[in-house]
Amino acid sequence: MNRTVQAVIAVVLILITTFSVIIIAQTIGRRWKVDVTDQRIYSLSAGTRAILAKLNQPITAKLYYAKTAALKAPDQIRYFNNYYEFVRALLEEYVDVSGGLVRLEVIDPRPYSKEEEEAMQYGLRRFSITPEENFFFGLVVQTPFGVTKTIPFFSPDRENFVEYDISYLIDTAITKAKQRIGVLSSIPVMGEDISDYMAQMMRMQGQEPPKPWTIIEHLRKKYEVNRVPTEVNDVNDLNDVDLLIVVHPKKLPERTIFAIDQYVLKGGRAVVCVDPYCFVDRPSQQMRMFGPTEQSSDLQLLLRTWGLDMPANTFAGDMALAIPVRMSENRRPEKLIGYMELTKGCFNPDHVITSQLNDVRVAFAGALVEVNQPASTADPNSTGKERQITRIPLVMTTENGNTWQVSSPYELAFPDPESLMRRFSKGSKPVVMGYLVTGKFASAFPEGITIEVDQADPNDPNSTKKVSKKITGLTEATTDCAVVVFSDVDFISNQLAYQAAFFGNIVVGDNSALLMNALDYLSGSDELITIRSRGNFRRPFTVVDRIEEQAEMDTASKVAALNAQIAGYNEELQKLVSTAQDADEQQVVGSTILQKRREIELKIRAAQRELNDIKLQRRERIERLGNRLRQANMFAAPAVILVVAVILGVRRSVRKRHYISHASDA
């Protein structure tokens, strides 16, 4: 056998061996997995494992993905190929952990096939790619008892919550029915309640009827969500609500506040979002013509009953958390002290609502302050001692956070970042923006309320008259109450919690997760909480952030002094301009006023150049760090290879000398 044939046979055997090892590794090694990520984001969470442990019957999971159609689709559809591989791998993990009780079927629905017909019968969303090809990407979960639950489409806005959505599907298929959520809000969180005729008229005029916030659409995937009017007809109108969400309560009638009070005292659970300045409540251009409008929430009566207070025109701030904002096209981004990005250290690590959160953005959030709550006034033996109410901080600034104030909320209509930053001073303890409050609350209306009702006139049966009627209720709770209070409304708005994309709004950070976690906790579903926010793919550059913060602190005094100097020059220049306008034009030319004006303008330019030099030095300091990190990454691999080569060379040399020594001895 010649050398050529031997070489060919050797290559063939090597290829066969290689492919065999790969197949064996994929088959046998599928269960051998190691997740080395910081928060184990590629492993099924404990909540999912607990849900799967409750399975006592087999369930079928049908994953519909038009893989063949995706190959012919534009780039927006091909993006889902990797997404599909992740979802499939995750479902295979469900199969393994469940011990086979979860049975997975992967289906590629082809045109005119039985599978495509079934996908449409299950209500999966389809997107037309060609006149024949339709794109599907959804999940159907079925139990032996005929219960069917679906994810109509794996939308990008739920990519961070895929495991939660699948686990929720399984959990509700085997145990639960939808709970009822009531949303009470002074702003159109649920969209405008308009007739079909008005909606059609708006579309004819090129206007789109206001839609519900995206957070409401996400809530509807899990709960039955209904609107609660701000003017309730009966104080018992909230009895049919399992969970209550109060968003930006403003100028609520006393009857509505009393209804919320009684709902909580009867054991109802509530999430309350108040705000000292709600940005999404900005008035329209037409409303601004009639003067400034109120944009602050007003529920202080109930907050104080729960042992909390949100001071008016007072906001939470933190230099380390402030985010740069571009206030206009011609200005560079500047840090706005009221616009903050809360990071890992800003969430209570010991509570299930917030322990796994990573990133939440807030806009001009208020400061929640604990206040002493006296004993029930209904108790004749009350001595005024503080009631046993537990307040657990959930969301807060860092230890360097502090509060800052404005004299009027109208100052925030067109905020000046530099001016607001000067009002802030570094603090020594966190400012809390979210609390879980539990305990036996007292009523904010121990004497009840008086309302006006219509009553038939005894003198005229055909007419009615207004009479006063006193309504009473519980004066204190007989069971433990629980409310979650947040001092910001904007964090769940589309502007902060989501980002517009091709297939809808994409989740940004953990804003929506914070609200969903609070609702799950109040509804008693601890297992699902540990799934939703178990990890985040984003990793902040903490070293860079620290260097930027330190660089800003080192130059803050110089920058402030230069800004003050420039402001003084501008004020002096403005006075000169006014003087020049009052004088005769012929006298101004060549006069000392014109000369003085030029001198001041030169001083302003010199101060601006000095200010820019300081900012340039600060930027160069940060960029030098980037260059060092880049160089370290470039030379790390060659350095490791060189070290290994040197070690192998030394080892080979030692062995060679050892061999020669033994040979000479022989």
Buried (B, 14 or more C-beta within 10 A) or exposed (E): EEEEEEEEEEEEEEEEEEEEEEEEEEEEEEEEEEEEEEBEBBBBBEBBBBBBEEBEEEBBBBBBBBBEBBEEBEEEBEBBEEBBEEBBEBBBBBBBBBEEBBBBEBBBBBEEEEBBEBBEEBEBBBBEBEEEBBBBBBBBBBBEEEEEBBBBBBBBBBBBBBBBBBBBBBBBBBEEEEBBBBBBBBBBBBEEEBEEEEBEEBEEEEEEBBEBBBBBBBBEBBBBBEBBEBEBEEBEBBEEBBBBBBBBBBEBEEBBBBBBBBBBBBEBBBBBBBBBBBBBBEBEEEEEEEEEBBBBBBBBBBBBBBBBBBBBBBBBBBBBBBBEBEBEEEEEEBBBBBBBBBBEEBBBEEBBBBBBBBBBBBBBBBBBBBEEBEBBBEEEEEEEEEBEBEBBBBBBBBEBBBBBBBEEBBBBBEBEBBEBBBEBEEBEEBBBBBBBBBBBBBBBBBEBBEBEEEEEEEEEEEEEEEEEEEBBBBBBBEEEBBBBBBBBBBBBBBBBBBBEEEBBBBBBBBBBBBBBBBBBBBBEBEBBBBBBBBBBEEEEEEEEEEBBEEBBEEBEEEBEEBBEBBEBBEEBBEEBEEEBEEEEEEEBEEBEBBEBBEBBBEBBEEBEEBBEEBBEEBEEBEEEBEEEEEEEEEEEEEEEEEEEEEEEEEEEEEEEEEEEEEEEEE
